[in-house]
Amino acid sequence: MKWKRSERLVDMTHYLMEHPQQLIPLTFFAESYQSAKSSISEDLTIVKETFEERGIGLLVTVPGAAGGVKYIPKVPDTAVKKIIEELKQELGHSDRLLPGGYLFMTDLLGNPDLMNRVGKVFASAFCDQKIDVIMTVATKGISIAHAIARHLNVPVVVVRRDNKVTEGSTVSINYVSGSSRRIQTMVLSKRSMQSGQRVLITDDFMKVGGTMNGMKNLLEEFDCTLAGCAVLVEAEHPDERLVEDYYSLVKLKEVNEKDRTIVLTEGNYFTKGGN
């Protein structure tokens, strides 16, 4: 079967976007479409220019016999700011306010389109780093973790609060919850990670950072390295923060449970050095 250029472009674009951060040899495309490498190179130039013009991401070419092309998801600043504004608007409704200064976010975390865009934003921030695993704590951070992992093309590991027979042998640690100052437990299967991996940890909400700090300590038990932290919403706690190096999209600046008011601002994504 001889592929038309239009057909190749559509199929090639789809394949690249389905395999982010993966180096794909030109020979793979040449054999798949029964086309010369020169034609494939011309096609990839069109895809590359379109990706960059539309703010979809980057198409990086690696020269040499072992080279190829790699799609790197990127989100332009204007699109990031649009997502942040959308989150602020959604989270600013007074009926989301929960006791203790928390916000109801379950519906947003279950929105696949929104989480996909949030995941791509965080993936953009870490696209130049080597990330082997995304880690989160059950249960609300799972959708964010999988969204980030989708765009970095890496696996997800989920830390639990208690042992499950289906997890096999586990490693557990005790940590101090930042907000309640209570001793809590984290459990992770020994098979979840390998020594030496670089791990990005994420969660939906960070009040003081106790959970994040607990995950950081758990990494040490696996002889793994912390590559970064990403949170959807952080609460304002300048004097108590247990985690300093992190990216956030939204900051919960102030809540008034009596008046049912919520003040939200932009998180530190850009001031931290996000793209």
N, C-alpha and C positions, 0 to 999 in steps of 0.2 A: 504494500500500500504506500503510495506516494502522498506525503502530507503537503497541503498548501501552506504558504507562509502564515496566513491568518490562523489556520488551525494550529500550527506549531506555536505561535505566540500565545494563544489562549491556553493550550495545554502546558506549555513551559512555565507560564506565569503561575498557573494553578499549582504545578509541582513544586516550584520554588517556595511559594507561600505556605505549602503544606509541610515543607522541610526546612524551617528556618535554622540558621547557624550551622548548617550541614554543607560541607564542601562536596560539590557535585562535579565530577570530571566532564569535560566537553564530549568525550567519547560516549558517555552515557546518553546524552541528547542526540548525538550524531547517529548512534545505532538505533535508538528508539524511533527516530523520525526518518531514518534512512537518508540522511542528508550529509553533505560535506561539512567539515568543521568550519570552513570559511562562512558558510551560510548560517550555521549555528551562532558563530561569533557576531554576525550582523544582527541576528534576531536578539541576542542578549544585549546588544548595544541599545536597541529600541526599548527593551524591557527596563534596562538600567535608567535610561533617560526619563521614561514614564514614571518609574518608581520615585525618582528624585523630584520630578516636577509636581507630582501629586502628593508628596509627603508620605508615601507608603513605606519607604525604607531605602536601604542601600543595597546595591549589588556589587560585591567585591570580587575582583578577579585575582586569582593566585596563579602566577606563571609557573612554567616548568612541567616536566613529565608527570609529576604527582599533583599538579595543580588542578584548577577548575574554577567554579563560581560559587559564591555563598551569598544567600539572602540574609540581611541583617535588619530586622524590624526596627524602625525608628519613628518617633512621633514628633512633629514640629512643635515649637513652643506655643504657637497659636492654638493648636489642637489640644495641647495639655491644659492650657488656661481655660479652654471651653469646657473640658471635662471637670476641672476643679470648680468652675462656676455652676455647672450642672449639679455636682455633688452638694455644694453649699446651699443651693436652692432647695434641693430635695430634703436635705438634713435640717434645714432651718424651720420646718413646720413644728409648732409647739406641741402637737400631739405625739411627737417622737421622743419627748423628754421622759426618761425613766428615773426612778429613785436612785440616788447616789451620784447623779450627774452623768449618767450614761444615756446613749441615744439608741432608739430602736432602728436597726439597720438591716434586719433579716431580709426584707423585701428587696433591698438594693443588692445585697450579697447574692440573692437568688436570681438577679437579672442577668442573663447570659451575655447580652450585648454590652451592657455597662461594664461587667467584670472583664470581658474580653478587651475592652478599651483601656481599662485600668491596668490590666496585666501587661498590655503592650507599652504603656507609659513607664511602668517600673522596669520592664525589660530593656527599654531604651536607656535608662539610667545606668544599667549594668552590662550593656551590650559589648563594651570593650574589655570586660573582665572575664576571667575564666570562672564560670559557675558550673558546678557538677550536680548540685542538688538544691531543691527548694524545700525548706522545712517550715512547718506551722504546727499549731496546737489545735486539736479537735475542740470545737467543730466549725466555728464561724469563719476562721481564716482559710478553710480548705478551698473555697471557691476562688479566692484571690491567689492562693498558692498555685492552683492548677492553671489559672489564667496566665500568670507569669511564666510558669513552666512551659506552657504551650508555645510562647514566643521565644523562649531561650532553648527549647527542645531538650529539656532535662527532666529527670524524674522528680516526684514529690514524695516526701516522707512526712507522716503525721504523728506527732507526739500525743500520747494519751494521758489521761489522769489516773488510769488504773490498768491493771493487767488484763489482757484478753487471751484466752487459751489459743486463739488462732494466730497469735503473734509469735509463739514459740518462746525461746529464751530472750529475756529482756534486760535492759539496763535501766535503773531507776535512780533518780536524785531527788533530794528535798531542796526546795527553794522558798524564799520569802516573797509572798505576794506584795507588790509595791503599794497597792491601795489599802488592803486590809491588814497588812503586816502579819498575816498568818502563814504558818508553815504548810506548804502544799507539796504534792508529789508529781513528778513527770516520769513517764515510762516510754521507752522506745525499744523496738525489737533489735536484737544484735545484728540481724541480717539487713537492716535498713540502709546502712551506710558502710563504706570502706574507709580504712585509715588513709588520711592524706587528702580527702576530698575537700573542696571549697564549697561552703554552704551559704546560701542566701536565706535568711529567716524573715518571715512575714506574719502579720496579724491584721485583723480588721480595726482594732481599737487599742491604743496605748494610753493608759492613764498616768502611771508613774514609770512603767517599764519593767515591772517585776517578772512578768511572763517572758518577755524578750531576754532579760538577764538570765532567767532559768534555762532557756534554750541555748544561750551562749555557753553556760556552764556544762550543759549536756554534751555539747560538741567536744569538749575537752575529754570526756570519757571515751569518745570514739576516735580520738586523735585526729580530729578534723579542724579545719580553719574557717573562721567566720569571714565571709566575703562581703557581707553587707546586711542591712536591715531595712525593711520596707513596711510602712504602716499606712493604712487608708486614712484613719483619723487619729490625731494625737490630742490629748487634753493639755491645757496650760498648767504646767507644774514646774516652774523654773528652778525652784529650790530643792525639789525632791527627785528629779529625774535620775533614774538608775542607768539609763542608756543614753549616750550622747551622740553617737555616730549612726544616723538613720535618715531615711527619706520619708517624708509624709506629704500627702496631697492636701489635706484639710486640717486646720487646727480649731479645736473647740475652745474658744477664748473664754467664754463666760456662760454660765447657766443660772437662771433664777427659778427655782422650783415653785416659789410662791406666785410669782407673776407669769410663770410659764413662758419665759423668754429664753432664746438661744442666740448667742453671738458666735459666728463662725468667720474665720479668716483663711487666707491661703496658707497652706503648710510650707515646709521648708524646701520643697522640691527644687526650686530655682536657686535659692540662697545657699543650699547645700552643694550645688554644682550640677543639678540635673540639666538635661539637654532641653 
